[in-house]
Amino acid sequence: MIKKVLIVFLLITSTSTLLAQGTSSSPYSFFGIGEQYSPRTSENSAMGGIGVAFNHYKYLNFTNPAAIAFLRETTYSLGILNNDLTLKTADTKQNSVSTSLNYIALGFPLGKKAGFSFGLQPLSSVGYSLSNNDFDENENLSAITLYSGEGGVNRVYGTFGIQISKSLAIGIEADYSFGTIENSITNQRANVSLASKYKEESVIRGGAITLGTQYQKMFKNNVYLNAGATVKLGSDLNTTGNEYLYSLIGSGATDIARDTIYSNEISGKYKLPMKSIIGVGFGKRDKWHVGAEYQNQDALQSEGFTNITNSSYNYEKSNRISLGGFYLPKINSISSYWERVTYRAGLRIEKIGLAVDGTGTGANFTSIDDFGMSFGLGLPLKQLSTVNLALEYGKRGTTSNNLIEENYFNVRLSLSLTASGQQGWFRKRKID
């Protein structure tokens, strides 16, 4: 047993480099720690992101640590995300595609009333390349400025949940976040042989605690009513690194540094405020479920270090409303495979907590909103294992106020392997 757990742990830690590469193609990852991700499984994503009031005996739940108390089977889960992004301005359009490992996790029951899980997920991702052209009074190109960034922040976590009564469960999650982010600004003026480049390299570290609870009331015929809530306590992401300003000679796609004009150590922190989620759900076990949830968080803050971004953006409060559910025609159908398939759908409306001034005046800020619709399938394999597919179409941002609108199509694919019966790792063995 110890050997198997160790193998999974080594797989998780070695995979961190894959997650840390920075898979975002969003220009909005230019700001702060990048494009932030909400921890959710492919199953939850297919239902509009709901999860705080949902639990299942064979599926992991990244939203509410209390849900792990209801896990009855050892479950390994691996998720992959493919992002097809179309960027639109008032007069241009551009496409990009990226694929990344979305999460890797393991969960298992501890007796009949508790459970534990651990894994690795991305917290944020940075991946942008933006250019700005300046023209003189005669409409001649006078300067080109290139903004680029890469990297991201990952989190490794451990979750424990326990039922303190037949209807009530509580849980706690501890996580540790780590990663590197590199941002740069390159400026090349017309008729000047040397360009200038500002580069900022940051190492980010920090931890956080999440508390959760779920209440479940069972009625006749396996009908239930669920309510759930989580609070992620406020935490700091400490940042250290260096910033440089140097001249360079451009050689095709390669920059050749010539003279370092300025260098300095940077140190500071991103202050992540408390985040709360509440939700309700109603359904019939292994048949159907509908739910709704609301998420709220105060504005992120930064202090103590120089950031290459400027007064062109502000952080603000963020919130999200999600609706979704699933339908399973007949879990034990023999005549039809498609009757054993789980059909999921949902939608969400989100204010991501960022306001941007695209005019450059520092006085005309537009809040960045996100809207998404999703559909998914849970395709059963042998025993209790499942392949989960989630399709999500959405829009983030706007073309007004000289900003960028993102139209995205996400394909999430996960494999949920369940060790049941004689395959269960942590089941008590009978010795004859």
ZILIN-V738196 format. One record per residue. RES is the residue in three letters. NEAR is the number of other ideal C-beta (glycine too) atoms within 8 Angstrom. Layout:
# ZILIN-V738196
res->RES near->NEAR
res->RES near->NEAR
This chain:
# ZILIN-V738196
res->MET near->6
res->ILE near->5
res->LYS near->6
res->LYS near->8
res->VAL near->10
res->LEU near->8
res->ILE near->8
res->VAL near->10
res->PHE near->9
res->LEU near->8
res->LEU near->9
res->ILE near->15
res->THR near->9
res->SER near->7
res->THR near->11
res->SER near->12
res->THR near->7
res->LEU near->8
res->LEU near->13
res->ALA near->12
res->GLN near->10
res->GLY near->12
res->THR near->13
res->SER near->14
res->SER near->10
res->SER near->11
res->PRO near->9
res->TYR near->14
res->SER near->14
res->PHE near->11
res->PHE near->9
res->GLY near->10
res->ILE near->11
res->GLY near->17
res->GLU near->10
res->GLN near->8
res->TYR near->9
res->SER near->8
res->PRO near->8
res->ARG near->9
res->THR near->15
res->SER near->14
res->GLU near->14
res->ASN near->14
res->SER near->14
res->ALA near->20
res->MET near->19
res->GLY near->13
res->GLY near->15
res->ILE near->19
res->GLY near->16
res->VAL near->15
res->ALA near->14
res->PHE near->18
res->ASN near->13
res->HIS near->9
res->TYR near->7
res->LYS near->12
res->TYR near->9
res->LEU near->13
res->ASN near->13
res->PHE near->11
res->THR near->14
res->ASN near->18
res->PRO near->14
res->ALA near->15
res->ALA near->19
res->ILE near->16
res->ALA near->16
res->PHE near->14
res->LEU near->17
res->ARG near->6
res->GLU near->12
res->THR near->13
res->THR near->15
res->TYR near->11
res->SER near->16
res->LEU near->10
res->GLY near->13
res->ILE near->11
res->LEU near->12
res->ASN near->11
res->ASN near->14
res->ASP near->11
res->LEU near->13
res->THR near->10
res->LEU near->12
res->LYS near->10
res->THR near->11
res->ALA near->5
res->ASP near->3
res->THR near->6
res->LYS near->7
res->GLN near->6
res->ASN near->8
res->SER near->8
res->VAL near->9
res->SER near->11
res->THR near->8
res->SER near->13
res->LEU near->11
res->ASN near->11
res->TYR near->15
res->ILE near->11
res->ALA near->15
res->LEU near->13
res->GLY near->13
res->PHE near->12
res->PRO near->11
res->LEU near->7
res->GLY near->5
res->LYS near->3
res->LYS near->6
res->ALA near->11
res->GLY near->14
res->PHE near->12
res->SER near->13
res->PHE near->11
res->GLY near->13
res->LEU near->14
res->GLN near->14
res->PRO near->15
res->LEU near->12
res->SER near->13
res->SER near->14
res->VAL near->18
res->GLY near->14
res->TYR near->13
res->SER near->6
res->LEU near->9
res->SER near->8
res->ASN near->7
res->ASN near->8
res->ASP near->9
res->PHE near->7
res->ASP near->7
res->GLU near->3
res->ASN near->4
res->GLU near->5
res->ASN near->7
res->LEU near->8
res->SER near->8
res->ALA near->10
res->ILE near->10
res->THR near->12
res->LEU near->12
res->TYR near->13
res->SER near->10
res->GLY near->15
res->GLU near->9
res->GLY near->14
res->GLY near->18
res->VAL near->15
res->ASN near->14
res->ARG near->13
res->VAL near->13
res->TYR near->12
res->GLY near->10
res->THR near->13
res->PHE near->12
res->GLY near->18
res->ILE near->11
res->GLN near->11
res->ILE near->6
res->SER near->5
res->LYS near->4
res->SER near->7
res->LEU near->11
res->ALA near->15
res->ILE near->12
res->GLY near->18
res->ILE near->12
res->GLU near->13
res->ALA near->10
res->ASP near->11
res->TYR near->10
res->SER near->14
res->PHE near->10
res->GLY near->13
res->THR near->9
res->ILE near->15
res->GLU near->12
res->ASN near->13
res->SER near->13
res->ILE near->10
res->THR near->13
res->ASN near->11
res->GLN near->10
res->ARG near->8
res->ALA near->7
res->ASN near->3
res->VAL near->7
res->SER near->3
res->LEU near->8
res->ALA near->13
res->SER near->11
res->LYS near->15
res->TYR near->11
res->LYS near->11
res->GLU near->15
res->GLU near->10
res->SER near->12
res->VAL near->9
res->ILE near->15
res->ARG near->8
res->GLY near->13
res->GLY near->8
res->ALA near->11
res->ILE near->10
res->THR near->13
res->LEU near->12
res->GLY near->18
res->THR near->13
res->GLN near->18
res->TYR near->9
res->GLN near->12
res->LYS near->8
res->MET near->7
res->PHE near->7
res->LYS near->3
res->ASN near->5
res->ASN near->8
res->VAL near->11
res->TYR near->12
res->LEU near->10
res->ASN near->16
res->ALA near->10
res->GLY near->20
res->ALA near->12
res->THR near->15
res->VAL near->10
res->LYS near->10
res->LEU near->9
res->GLY near->6
res->SER near->10
res->ASP near->8
res->LEU near->13
res->ASN near->9
res->THR near->13
res->THR near->8
res->GLY near->10
res->ASN near->9
res->GLU near->14
res->TYR near->11
res->LEU near->11
res->TYR near->13
res->SER near->10
res->LEU near->13
res->ILE near->9
res->GLY near->9
res->SER near->6
res->GLY near->4
res->ALA near->2
res->THR near->6
res->ASP near->10
res->ILE near->8
res->ALA near->9
res->ARG near->8
res->ASP near->6
res->THR near->8
res->ILE near->7
res->TYR near->8
res->SER near->7
res->ASN near->7
res->GLU near->6
res->ILE near->13
res->SER near->7
res->GLY near->10
res->LYS near->12
res->TYR near->14
res->LYS near->10
res->LEU near->11
res->PRO near->10
res->MET near->9
res->LYS near->10
res->SER near->11
res->ILE near->14
res->ILE near->9
res->GLY near->17
res->VAL near->12
res->GLY near->16
res->PHE near->10
res->GLY near->13
res->LYS near->10
res->ARG near->7
res->ASP near->6
res->LYS near->9
res->TRP near->9
res->HIS near->10
res->VAL near->10
res->GLY near->17
res->ALA near->11
res->GLU near->16
res->TYR near->11
res->GLN near->13
res->ASN near->9
res->GLN near->11
res->ASP near->5
res->ALA near->10
res->LEU near->10
res->GLN near->8
res->SER near->11
res->GLU near->7
res->GLY near->6
res->PHE near->10
res->THR near->7
res->ASN near->7
res->ILE near->10
res->THR near->8
res->ASN near->5
res->SER near->5
res->SER near->9
res->TYR near->12
res->ASN near->7
res->TYR near->10
res->GLU near->10
res->LYS near->9
res->SER near->12
res->ASN near->10
res->ARG near->12
res->ILE near->11
res->SER near->16
res->LEU near->12
res->GLY near->16
res->GLY near->15
res->PHE near->13
res->TYR near->8
res->LEU near->13
res->PRO near->8
res->LYS near->8
res->ILE near->7
res->ASN near->5
res->SER near->10
res->ILE near->3
res->SER near->4
res->SER near->7
res->TYR near->7
res->TRP near->6
res->GLU near->9
res->ARG near->12
res->VAL near->12
res->THR near->9
res->TYR near->10
res->ARG near->16
res->ALA near->12
res->GLY near->15
res->LEU near->11
res->ARG near->14
res->ILE near->8
res->GLU near->12
res->LYS near->12
res->ILE near->11
res->GLY near->10
res->LEU near->13
res->ALA near->11
res->VAL near->13
res->ASP near->15
res->GLY near->10
res->THR near->7
res->GLY near->6
res->THR near->6
res->GLY near->6
res->ALA near->5
res->ASN near->8
res->PHE near->9
res->THR near->12
res->SER near->8
res->ILE near->14
res->ASP near->11
res->ASP near->12
res->PHE near->11
res->GLY near->12
res->MET near->10
res->SER near->19
res->PHE near->9
res->GLY near->17
res->LEU near->11
res->GLY near->14
res->LEU near->9
res->PRO near->8
res->LEU near->7
res->LYS near->3
res->GLN near->8
res->LEU near->7
res->SER near->11
res->THR near->13
res->VAL near->11
res->ASN near->17
res->LEU near->12
res->ALA near->17
res->LEU near->12
res->GLU near->14
res->TYR near->10
res->GLY near->11
res->LYS near->10
res->ARG near->13
res->GLY near->11
res->THR near->9
res->THR near->9
res->SER near->6
res->ASN near->10
res->ASN near->7
res->LEU near->13
res->ILE near->10
res->GLU near->12
res->GLU near->14
res->ASN near->10
res->TYR near->13
res->PHE near->9
res->ASN near->14
res->VAL near->11
res->ARG near->18
res->LEU near->12
res->SER near->16
res->LEU near->10
res->SER near->15
res->LEU near->8
res->THR near->13
res->ALA near->10
res->SER near->10
res->GLY near->5
res->GLN near->3
res->GLN near->7
res->GLY near->10
res->TRP near->10
res->PHE near->8
res->ARG near->5
res->LYS near->3
res->ARG near->4
res->LYS near->4
res->ILE near->3
res->ASP near->2
